[in-house]
């Protein structure tokens, strides 16, 4: 079974739909929440699930006290 064939949860599907309405991207906000400037509804585990299933990739990083961490996720196939 490939990563891309793993089942998506309802929350992951909602995150994909949300990202489609925000230029195919999710931004990270303080506290590990992901969304867009007008909403931050998804947790880090949802975005990590999308990443592990090949639905997108991290496209921006920020330097923190413990090294770099992702701050933007972009869908692999934005509309």
Number of C-alpha atoms within 10 A of each C-alpha: 5 8 13 13 9 13 10 15 12 9 14 19 13 15 22 23 14 19 22 17 13 16 13 18 24 27 22 23 16 8 8 14 20 26 22 20 11 7 13 16 13 20 17 13 13 19 26 17 18 25 19 15 16 16 21 21 18 18 13 14 14 10 10 8 6 6 8 11 14 15 19 20 25 21 21 14 10 16 10
